[in-house]
């Protein structure tokens, strides 16, 4: 009932879409088609006993004249791993693309675990819908993830030449991108993942050192988590093993669902500085219904997932700036020229990094030295801030 009411309010309150229709414009420019993360998200977006073969509208947003909307399919990642689940999910996804095309959308994002639903190149989709641009959004996410890592290092005061970085899931799309960036920037970097075959192939291809067990990693200063694989998730014990003595561990977590999940984070929050990563922000981005919509995505105001930001930027670049090269590009691929093109488009639209957040809450800072847990007020804050708290 509440979900239905929310969707009715979206339609009533989306005055920007009403203006577009009155002016003879398409209702939508961009559609993000995504699966659901878990049962909790299913309850937030679908009525109880909803038909698995239906797709449904999610949050609407507008950025400098670009109109975008989430369209959800009622499958979790696990449900799409089975042959029958994958077949059904593909069918519903295609129906969602049909819906998007009828709404006038020109760019469709394959979000979350739908990225490889149609293989590594999406040819089936491209042939079926030749007038639409499809993207997995990972050039934008990789760009923002690398910027998140750079900011965390700068604000923590860590020595770039001496610090060690662990990438969890370096063989995935984002893992490869951030690993290459870290190596280019001269960081001491190593990889870890639960898929031994992919990890060995990654090491052979890149020459980057890897470990097959976290107990072999030694102490590191920063972890970049690029997979939510259950076998590669950070635990309280892993945090204790990886962090340096008397120092918090930085975890830059781009995985969806989170690698360092909220329950585990709560148990070791005094030992770790964790931040959600790979998101984009613009002060001019507006969600219809505000917090009632961005809150459903567990995002702060003006903030979208990096893949969402890329899809909106591609619409601007291809269909408003008429960039023929971007139109011809394969946006299922992640490479430096395309990442740079997305960076330029982000600058044009005013998309940058949001303030660091952890599960939707602001991160107070990257001060890493541990304070004695019995020391009372101001635990974990720099001296000046502790003095401020004491004075207050």
Secondary structure, DSSP 8 states (H G I E B T S, - for coil): -HHHHHHHHHHHH-HHHHHHHHTT--S-SEEEEE--SSHHHHHHHS-TT--TT-EEEEEEEEETTEEEEEEEES--HHHHHSHHHHHHHHHHHHHHHHHHHHTT--EEEE-GGGTTTTTTT-HHHHHH-TTSEEE--HHHHHHHHHHHHHHHHHHHT--TTT-EEEEETTTSHHHHHHHHHHHHTT-EEEEE-S-HHHHHHHHHHH---EESSGGGS---SEEEE----GGG---HHHHHHHS-TTB-EEEEE--SS-SS-HHHHHHHGGGEEEEE-SEEE-TTEEETTTHHHHGGGT--TTEEEHHHHHHHHHHIIIIIS--HHHHHS-TTS--HHHHHHHHHHHHHHT-B----EETTEE------B---TTS-TTTTS-HHHHHHHHH-
